[in-house]
Amino acid sequence: MDRDSLIKYINATIASGDAQTSALDYDVEAIADELEQQAGPGTGEKVEAPVFWATIQKHKKNT
């Protein structure tokens, strides 16, 4: 998965988690960076689900 696809996937996954949740509440670029560091460039889909969600929660903006 290329970086643009990974970012679209992260945005869609965050949005699908909760109707009240918006990807705007998260630093999606930082999430993509960390997932790529964990699994290699363009391979964010190979990260285990608990790690994926923990990474997302770690990058929630303070709003």
Distance bins in CASP14 RR format, pairs under 12 A and 6 or more apart:
PFRMAT RR
TARGET T0000
AUTHOR 0000-0000-0000
RMODE 2
METHOD distances of the structure
MODEL  1
1 7 0 0 0 0 1 0 0 0 0 0 0
1 8 0 0 0 0 1 0 0 0 0 0 0
1 9 1 0 0 1 0 0 0 0 0 0 0
1 10 0 0 0 0 0 1 0 0 0 0 0
1 32 0 0 0 0 0 1 0 0 0 0 0
1 35 0 0 0 0 1 0 0 0 0 0 0
1 36 0 0 0 0 0 1 0 0 0 0 0
1 39 0 0 0 0 0 1 0 0 0 0 0
1 40 0 0 0 0 0 1 0 0 0 0 0
1 41 0 0 0 0 1 0 0 0 0 0 0
1 42 1 0 1 0 0 0 0 0 0 0 0
1 43 1 0 0 1 0 0 0 0 0 0 0
1 44 1 0 0 1 0 0 0 0 0 0 0
1 45 1 0 1 0 0 0 0 0 0 0 0
1 46 0 0 0 0 1 0 0 0 0 0 0
1 47 0 0 0 0 0 1 0 0 0 0 0
2 8 0 0 0 0 1 0 0 0 0 0 0
2 9 0 0 0 0 0 1 0 0 0 0 0
2 32 0 0 0 0 0 1 0 0 0 0 0
2 36 0 0 0 0 0 1 0 0 0 0 0
2 41 0 0 0 0 1 0 0 0 0 0 0
2 42 1 0 0 1 0 0 0 0 0 0 0
2 43 0 0 0 0 0 1 0 0 0 0 0
2 44 0 0 0 0 0 1 0 0 0 0 0
2 45 0 0 0 0 0 1 0 0 0 0 0
3 9 0 0 0 0 0 1 0 0 0 0 0
3 10 0 0 0 0 0 1 0 0 0 0 0
3 28 0 0 0 0 0 1 0 0 0 0 0
3 29 0 0 0 0 1 0 0 0 0 0 0
3 31 0 0 0 0 0 1 0 0 0 0 0
3 32 1 0 0 1 0 0 0 0 0 0 0
3 33 0 0 0 0 1 0 0 0 0 0 0
3 35 0 0 0 0 0 1 0 0 0 0 0
3 36 1 0 0 1 0 0 0 0 0 0 0
3 40 0 0 0 0 0 1 0 0 0 0 0
3 41 1 0 0 1 0 0 0 0 0 0 0
3 42 1 0 0 1 0 0 0 0 0 0 0
3 43 0 0 0 0 0 1 0 0 0 0 0
3 44 0 0 0 0 1 0 0 0 0 0 0
4 10 0 0 0 0 0 1 0 0 0 0 0
4 11 0 0 0 0 0 1 0 0 0 0 0
4 28 0 0 0 0 0 1 0 0 0 0 0
4 29 0 0 0 0 0 1 0 0 0 0 0
4 32 0 0 0 0 1 0 0 0 0 0 0
4 42 0 0 0 0 1 0 0 0 0 0 0
5 11 0 0 0 0 0 1 0 0 0 0 0
5 12 0 0 0 0 0 1 0 0 0 0 0
5 32 0 0 0 0 0 1 0 0 0 0 0
5 41 0 0 0 0 0 1 0 0 0 0 0
5 42 1 0 0 1 0 0 0 0 0 0 0
5 43 0 0 0 0 0 1 0 0 0 0 0
5 44 0 0 0 0 1 0 0 0 0 0 0
5 45 0 0 0 0 1 0 0 0 0 0 0
6 12 0 0 0 0 0 1 0 0 0 0 0
6 13 0 0 0 0 0 1 0 0 0 0 0
6 28 0 0 0 0 1 0 0 0 0 0 0
6 29 0 0 0 0 0 1 0 0 0 0 0
6 31 0 0 0 0 1 0 0 0 0 0 0
6 32 1 0 1 0 0 0 0 0 0 0 0
6 33 0 0 0 0 0 1 0 0 0 0 0
6 34 0 0 0 0 0 1 0 0 0 0 0
6 35 1 0 0 1 0 0 0 0 0 0 0
6 36 1 0 0 1 0 0 0 0 0 0 0
6 39 0 0 0 0 1 0 0 0 0 0 0
6 40 0 0 0 0 0 1 0 0 0 0 0
6 41 0 0 0 0 1 0 0 0 0 0 0
6 42 1 0 1 0 0 0 0 0 0 0 0
6 43 0 0 0 0 1 0 0 0 0 0 0
6 44 1 0 1 0 0 0 0 0 0 0 0
6 45 1 0 0 1 0 0 0 0 0 0 0
6 46 0 0 0 0 0 1 0 0 0 0 0
6 47 0 0 0 0 0 1 0 0 0 0 0
6 52 0 0 0 0 0 1 0 0 0 0 0
6 55 0 0 0 0 0 1 0 0 0 0 0
7 13 0 0 0 0 0 1 0 0 0 0 0
7 14 0 0 0 0 0 1 0 0 0 0 0
7 23 0 0 0 0 1 0 0 0 0 0 0
7 26 0 0 0 0 0 1 0 0 0 0 0
7 27 0 0 0 0 0 1 0 0 0 0 0
7 28 1 0 1 0 0 0 0 0 0 0 0
7 29 1 0 0 1 0 0 0 0 0 0 0
7 30 0 0 0 0 0 1 0 0 0 0 0
7 31 0 0 0 0 1 0 0 0 0 0 0
7 32 1 0 1 0 0 0 0 0 0 0 0
7 33 0 0 0 0 0 1 0 0 0 0 0
7 35 0 0 0 0 0 1 0 0 0 0 0
7 36 0 0 0 0 0 1 0 0 0 0 0
7 42 0 0 0 0 0 1 0 0 0 0 0
7 44 0 0 0 0 0 1 0 0 0 0 0
8 14 0 0 0 0 0 1 0 0 0 0 0
8 15 0 0 0 0 0 1 0 0 0 0 0
8 23 0 0 0 0 1 0 0 0 0 0 0
8 28 0 0 0 0 1 0 0 0 0 0 0
8 32 0 0 0 0 0 1 0 0 0 0 0
8 45 0 0 0 0 0 1 0 0 0 0 0
9 15 0 0 0 0 0 1 0 0 0 0 0
9 16 0 0 0 0 0 1 0 0 0 0 0
9 23 0 0 0 0 0 1 0 0 0 0 0
9 28 0 0 0 0 0 1 0 0 0 0 0
9 31 0 0 0 0 0 1 0 0 0 0 0
9 32 0 0 0 0 1 0 0 0 0 0 0
9 35 0 0 0 0 1 0 0 0 0 0 0
9 42 0 0 0 0 0 1 0 0 0 0 0
9 43 0 0 0 0 0 1 0 0 0 0 0
9 44 1 0 0 1 0 0 0 0 0 0 0
9 45 1 0 0 1 0 0 0 0 0 0 0
9 47 0 0 0 0 0 1 0 0 0 0 0
9 52 0 0 0 0 1 0 0 0 0 0 0
9 56 0 0 0 0 0 1 0 0 0 0 0
10 16 0 0 0 0 0 1 0 0 0 0 0
10 17 0 0 0 0 0 1 0 0 0 0 0
10 23 1 0 0 1 0 0 0 0 0 0 0
10 26 1 0 0 1 0 0 0 0 0 0 0
10 27 0 0 0 0 0 1 0 0 0 0 0
10 28 1 0 1 0 0 0 0 0 0 0 0
10 29 0 0 0 0 1 0 0 0 0 0 0
10 30 0 0 0 0 0 1 0 0 0 0 0
10 31 1 0 1 0 0 0 0 0 0 0 0
10 32 1 0 0 1 0 0 0 0 0 0 0
10 33 0 0 0 0 0 1 0 0 0 0 0
10 34 0 0 0 0 0 1 0 0 0 0 0
10 35 1 0 0 1 0 0 0 0 0 0 0
10 36 0 0 0 0 0 1 0 0 0 0 0
10 42 0 0 0 0 0 1 0 0 0 0 0
10 44 0 0 0 0 1 0 0 0 0 0 0
10 45 0 0 0 0 0 1 0 0 0 0 0
10 47 0 0 0 0 0 1 0 0 0 0 0
10 52 0 0 0 0 1 0 0 0 0 0 0
10 53 0 0 0 0 0 1 0 0 0 0 0
10 55 0 0 0 0 1 0 0 0 0 0 0
10 56 1 0 0 1 0 0 0 0 0 0 0
10 59 0 0 0 0 1 0 0 0 0 0 0
11 17 0 0 0 0 0 1 0 0 0 0 0
11 21 0 0 0 0 0 1 0 0 0 0 0
11 22 0 0 0 0 1 0 0 0 0 0 0
11 23 1 0 1 0 0 0 0 0 0 0 0
11 24 0 0 0 0 1 0 0 0 0 0 0
11 25 0 0 0 0 0 1 0 0 0 0 0
11 26 0 0 0 0 1 0 0 0 0 0 0
11 27 0 0 0 0 0 1 0 0 0 0 0
11 28 1 0 0 1 0 0 0 0 0 0 0
11 29 0 0 0 0 0 1 0 0 0 0 0
11 31 0 0 0 0 1 0 0 0 0 0 0
11 32 0 0 0 0 0 1 0 0 0 0 0
11 56 0 0 0 0 0 1 0 0 0 0 0
12 21 0 0 0 0 0 1 0 0 0 0 0
12 22 0 0 0 0 0 1 0 0 0 0 0
12 23 0 0 0 0 1 0 0 0 0 0 0
12 28 0 0 0 0 0 1 0 0 0 0 0
13 21 0 0 0 0 0 1 0 0 0 0 0
13 23 0 0 0 0 1 0 0 0 0 0 0
13 26 0 0 0 0 0 1 0 0 0 0 0
13 28 0 0 0 0 0 1 0 0 0 0 0
13 31 0 0 0 0 1 0 0 0 0 0 0
13 32 0 0 0 0 0 1 0 0 0 0 0
13 35 0 0 0 0 0 1 0 0 0 0 0
13 44 0 0 0 0 0 1 0 0 0 0 0
13 45 0 0 0 0 0 1 0 0 0 0 0
13 47 0 0 0 0 0 1 0 0 0 0 0
13 49 0 0 0 0 1 0 0 0 0 0 0
13 52 1 0 0 1 0 0 0 0 0 0 0
13 53 0 0 0 0 1 0 0 0 0 0 0
13 55 0 0 0 0 0 1 0 0 0 0 0
13 56 1 0 0 1 0 0 0 0 0 0 0
14 20 0 0 0 0 0 1 0 0 0 0 0
14 21 1 0 1 0 0 0 0 0 0 0 0
14 22 1 0 0 1 0 0 0 0 0 0 0
14 23 1 0 1 0 0 0 0 0 0 0 0
14 24 0 0 0 0 1 0 0 0 0 0 0
14 25 1 0 0 1 0 0 0 0 0 0 0
14 26 1 0 1 0 0 0 0 0 0 0 0
14 27 0 0 0 0 0 1 0 0 0 0 0
14 28 1 0 0 1 0 0 0 0 0 0 0
14 31 0 0 0 0 1 0 0 0 0 0 0
14 32 0 0 0 0 0 1 0 0 0 0 0
14 52 0 0 0 0 0 1 0 0 0 0 0
14 53 0 0 0 0 1 0 0 0 0 0 0
14 55 0 0 0 0 0 1 0 0 0 0 0
14 56 1 0 0 1 0 0 0 0 0 0 0
14 57 0 0 0 0 0 1 0 0 0 0 0
14 59 0 0 0 0 0 1 0 0 0 0 0
14 60 0 0 0 0 1 0 0 0 0 0 0
14 61 0 0 0 0 0 1 0 0 0 0 0
15 21 1 0 0 1 0 0 0 0 0 0 0
15 22 1 0 0 1 0 0 0 0 0 0 0
15 23 1 0 1 0 0 0 0 0 0 0 0
15 24 0 0 0 0 1 0 0 0 0 0 0
15 25 0 0 0 0 0 1 0 0 0 0 0
15 26 0 0 0 0 0 1 0 0 0 0 0
15 28 0 0 0 0 0 1 0 0 0 0 0
15 56 0 0 0 0 0 1 0 0 0 0 0
16 22 0 0 0 0 0 1 0 0 0 0 0
16 23 0 0 0 0 0 1 0 0 0 0 0
16 56 0 0 0 0 0 1 0 0 0 0 0
17 23 0 0 0 0 0 1 0 0 0 0 0
17 25 0 0 0 0 0 1 0 0 0 0 0
17 26 0 0 0 0 0 1 0 0 0 0 0
17 53 0 0 0 0 1 0 0 0 0 0 0
17 56 0 0 0 0 1 0 0 0 0 0 0
17 57 0 0 0 0 0 1 0 0 0 0 0
18 25 0 0 0 0 0 1 0 0 0 0 0
18 53 0 0 0 0 0 1 0 0 0 0 0
18 56 0 0 0 0 0 1 0 0 0 0 0
21 53 0 0 0 0 0 1 0 0 0 0 0
21 56 0 0 0 0 1 0 0 0 0 0 0
21 57 0 0 0 0 0 1 0 0 0 0 0
21 60 0 0 0 0 1 0 0 0 0 0 0
21 63 0 0 0 0 0 1 0 0 0 0 0
22 28 0 0 0 0 0 1 0 0 0 0 0
22 60 0 0 0 0 0 1 0 0 0 0 0
22 61 0 0 0 0 0 1 0 0 0 0 0
22 63 0 0 0 0 1 0 0 0 0 0 0
23 29 0 0 0 0 0 1 0 0 0 0 0
23 31 0 0 0 0 1 0 0 0 0 0 0
23 32 0 0 0 0 0 1 0 0 0 0 0
23 56 0 0 0 0 1 0 0 0 0 0 0
23 59 0 0 0 0 0 1 0 0 0 0 0
23 60 0 0 0 0 0 1 0 0 0 0 0
23 61 0 0 0 0 0 1 0 0 0 0 0
24 60 0 0 0 0 0 1 0 0 0 0 0
24 61 0 0 0 0 1 0 0 0 0 0 0
24 63 0 0 0 0 1 0 0 0 0 0 0
25 31 0 0 0 0 0 1 0 0 0 0 0
25 56 0 0 0 0 0 1 0 0 0 0 0
25 57 0 0 0 0 0 1 0 0 0 0 0
25 59 0 0 0 0 1 0 0 0 0 0 0
25 60 1 0 0 1 0 0 0 0 0 0 0
25 61 1 0 1 0 0 0 0 0 0 0 0
25 62 0 0 0 0 1 0 0 0 0 0 0
25 63 1 0 1 0 0 0 0 0 0 0 0
26 32 0 0 0 0 0 1 0 0 0 0 0
26 34 0 0 0 0 0 1 0 0 0 0 0
26 53 0 0 0 0 0 1 0 0 0 0 0
26 55 0 0 0 0 1 0 0 0 0 0 0
26 56 1 0 0 1 0 0 0 0 0 0 0
26 57 0 0 0 0 1 0 0 0 0 0 0
26 58 0 0 0 0 1 0 0 0 0 0 0
26 59 1 0 1 0 0 0 0 0 0 0 0
26 60 1 0 1 0 0 0 0 0 0 0 0
26 61 1 0 0 1 0 0 0 0 0 0 0
26 62 0 0 0 0 0 1 0 0 0 0 0
26 63 0 0 0 0 1 0 0 0 0 0 0
27 33 0 0 0 0 1 0 0 0 0 0 0
27 34 0 0 0 0 1 0 0 0 0 0 0
27 55 0 0 0 0 0 1 0 0 0 0 0
27 56 0 0 0 0 1 0 0 0 0 0 0
27 57 0 0 0 0 0 1 0 0 0 0 0
27 58 0 0 0 0 1 0 0 0 0 0 0
27 59 1 0 1 0 0 0 0 0 0 0 0
27 60 0 0 0 0 1 0 0 0 0 0 0
27 61 1 0 0 1 0 0 0 0 0 0 0
27 62 0 0 0 0 0 1 0 0 0 0 0
27 63 0 0 0 0 0 1 0 0 0 0 0
28 34 0 0 0 0 0 1 0 0 0 0 0
28 35 0 0 0 0 0 1 0 0 0 0 0
28 55 0 0 0 0 0 1 0 0 0 0 0
28 56 0 0 0 0 1 0 0 0 0 0 0
28 59 1 0 0 1 0 0 0 0 0 0 0
28 60 0 0 0 0 0 1 0 0 0 0 0
28 61 0 0 0 0 0 1 0 0 0 0 0
29 35 0 0 0 0 0 1 0 0 0 0 0
29 36 0 0 0 0 0 1 0 0 0 0 0
29 59 0 0 0 0 1 0 0 0 0 0 0
29 61 0 0 0 0 0 1 0 0 0 0 0
30 36 0 0 0 0 0 1 0 0 0 0 0
30 37 0 0 0 0 0 1 0 0 0 0 0
30 55 0 0 0 0 1 0 0 0 0 0 0
30 56 0 0 0 0 0 1 0 0 0 0 0
30 58 0 0 0 0 1 0 0 0 0 0 0
30 59 1 0 1 0 0 0 0 0 0 0 0
30 60 0 0 0 0 0 1 0 0 0 0 0
30 61 0 0 0 0 1 0 0 0 0 0 0
31 37 0 0 0 0 0 1 0 0 0 0 0
31 38 0 0 0 0 0 1 0 0 0 0 0
31 44 0 0 0 0 1 0 0 0 0 0 0
31 47 0 0 0 0 0 1 0 0 0 0 0
31 51 0 0 0 0 0 1 0 0 0 0 0
31 52 0 0 0 0 1 0 0 0 0 0 0
31 53 0 0 0 0 0 1 0 0 0 0 0
31 54 0 0 0 0 0 1 0 0 0 0 0
31 55 1 0 1 0 0 0 0 0 0 0 0
31 56 1 0 1 0 0 0 0 0 0 0 0
31 57 0 0 0 0 1 0 0 0 0 0 0
31 58 0 0 0 0 1 0 0 0 0 0 0
31 59 1 0 1 0 0 0 0 0 0 0 0
31 60 0 0 0 0 1 0 0 0 0 0 0
31 61 0 0 0 0 0 1 0 0 0 0 0
32 38 0 0 0 0 0 1 0 0 0 0 0
32 39 0 0 0 0 0 1 0 0 0 0 0
32 40 0 0 0 0 0 1 0 0 0 0 0
32 41 0 0 0 0 1 0 0 0 0 0 0
32 42 0 0 0 0 1 0 0 0 0 0 0
32 43 0 0 0 0 0 1 0 0 0 0 0
32 44 0 0 0 0 1 0 0 0 0 0 0
32 45 0 0 0 0 0 1 0 0 0 0 0
32 47 0 0 0 0 0 1 0 0 0 0 0
32 52 0 0 0 0 0 1 0 0 0 0 0
32 55 0 0 0 0 1 0 0 0 0 0 0
32 56 0 0 0 0 0 1 0 0 0 0 0
32 59 0 0 0 0 1 0 0 0 0 0 0
33 39 0 0 0 0 0 1 0 0 0 0 0
33 40 0 0 0 0 0 1 0 0 0 0 0
33 41 0 0 0 0 0 1 0 0 0 0 0
33 42 0 0 0 0 0 1 0 0 0 0 0
33 44 0 0 0 0 0 1 0 0 0 0 0
33 55 0 0 0 0 1 0 0 0 0 0 0
33 58 0 0 0 0 0 1 0 0 0 0 0
33 59 0 0 0 0 1 0 0 0 0 0 0
34 40 0 0 0 0 0 1 0 0 0 0 0
34 44 0 0 0 0 1 0 0 0 0 0 0
34 47 0 0 0 0 1 0 0 0 0 0 0
34 51 0 0 0 0 1 0 0 0 0 0 0
34 52 0 0 0 0 0 1 0 0 0 0 0
34 54 0 0 0 0 1 0 0 0 0 0 0
34 55 1 0 1 0 0 0 0 0 0 0 0
34 56 0 0 0 0 1 0 0 0 0 0 0
34 57 0 0 0 0 0 1 0 0 0 0 0
34 58 1 0 0 1 0 0 0 0 0 0 0
34 59 1 0 0 1 0 0 0 0 0 0 0
35 41 0 0 0 0 1 0 0 0 0 0 0
35 42 0 0 0 0 1 0 0 0 0 0 0
35 43 0 0 0 0 1 0 0 0 0 0 0
35 44 1 0 1 0 0 0 0 0 0 0 0
35 45 0 0 0 0 1 0 0 0 0 0 0
35 46 0 0 0 0 1 0 0 0 0 0 0
35 47 1 0 1 0 0 0 0 0 0 0 0
35 48 0 0 0 0 0 1 0 0 0 0 0
35 51 0 0 0 0 1 0 0 0 0 0 0
35 52 1 0 0 1 0 0 0 0 0 0 0
35 53 0 0 0 0 0 1 0 0 0 0 0
35 54 0 0 0 0 0 1 0 0 0 0 0
35 55 1 0 0 1 0 0 0 0 0 0 0
35 56 0 0 0 0 1 0 0 0 0 0 0
35 58 0 0 0 0 0 1 0 0 0 0 0
35 59 0 0 0 0 0 1 0 0 0 0 0
36 42 1 0 0 1 0 0 0 0 0 0 0
36 43 1 0 0 1 0 0 0 0 0 0 0
36 44 1 0 0 1 0 0 0 0 0 0 0
36 45 0 0 0 0 0 1 0 0 0 0 0
36 46 0 0 0 0 0 1 0 0 0 0 0
36 47 0 0 0 0 1 0 0 0 0 0 0
36 55 0 0 0 0 0 1 0 0 0 0 0
37 43 0 0 0 0 0 1 0 0 0 0 0
37 44 0 0 0 0 0 1 0 0 0 0 0
37 47 0 0 0 0 0 1 0 0 0 0 0
37 51 0 0 0 0 0 1 0 0 0 0 0
37 55 0 0 0 0 1 0 0 0 0 0 0
38 44 1 0 0 1 0 0 0 0 0 0 0
38 45 0 0 0 0 0 1 0 0 0 0 0
38 46 0 0 0 0 1 0 0 0 0 0 0
38 47 1 0 1 0 0 0 0 0 0 0 0
38 48 0 0 0 0 1 0 0 0 0 0 0
38 51 1 0 0 1 0 0 0 0 0 0 0
38 52 0 0 0 0 1 0 0 0 0 0 0
38 54 0 0 0 0 0 1 0 0 0 0 0
38 55 1 0 0 1 0 0 0 0 0 0 0
38 58 0 0 0 0 0 1 0 0 0 0 0
39 45 0 0 0 0 1 0 0 0 0 0 0
39 46 1 0 1 0 0 0 0 0 0 0 0
39 47 1 0 1 0 0 0 0 0 0 0 0
39 48 0 0 0 0 1 0 0 0 0 0 0
39 51 0 0 0 0 1 0 0 0 0 0 0
39 52 0 0 0 0 1 0 0 0 0 0 0
39 55 0 0 0 0 0 1 0 0 0 0 0
40 46 0 0 0 0 1 0 0 0 0 0 0
40 47 0 0 0 0 1 0 0 0 0 0 0
43 52 0 0 0 0 0 1 0 0 0 0 0
44 51 0 0 0 0 1 0 0 0 0 0 0
44 52 1 0 0 1 0 0 0 0 0 0 0
44 55 0 0 0 0 1 0 0 0 0 0 0
44 56 0 0 0 0 0 1 0 0 0 0 0
45 51 0 0 0 0 0 1 0 0 0 0 0
45 52 0 0 0 0 1 0 0 0 0 0 0
46 52 0 0 0 0 1 0 0 0 0 0 0
47 53 0 0 0 0 1 0 0 0 0 0 0
47 54 0 0 0 0 1 0 0 0 0 0 0
47 55 1 0 0 1 0 0 0 0 0 0 0
47 56 0 0 0 0 0 1 0 0 0 0 0
48 54 0 0 0 0 1 0 0 0 0 0 0
48 55 0 0 0 0 0 1 0 0 0 0 0
49 55 0 0 0 0 0 1 0 0 0 0 0
49 56 0 0 0 0 0 1 0 0 0 0 0
50 56 0 0 0 0 0 1 0 0 0 0 0
50 57 0 0 0 0 0 1 0 0 0 0 0
51 57 0 0 0 0 0 1 0 0 0 0 0
51 58 0 0 0 0 0 1 0 0 0 0 0
52 58 0 0 0 0 0 1 0 0 0 0 0
52 59 0 0 0 0 0 1 0 0 0 0 0
53 59 0 0 0 0 0 1 0 0 0 0 0
53 60 0 0 0 0 0 1 0 0 0 0 0
54 60 0 0 0 0 0 1 0 0 0 0 0
END
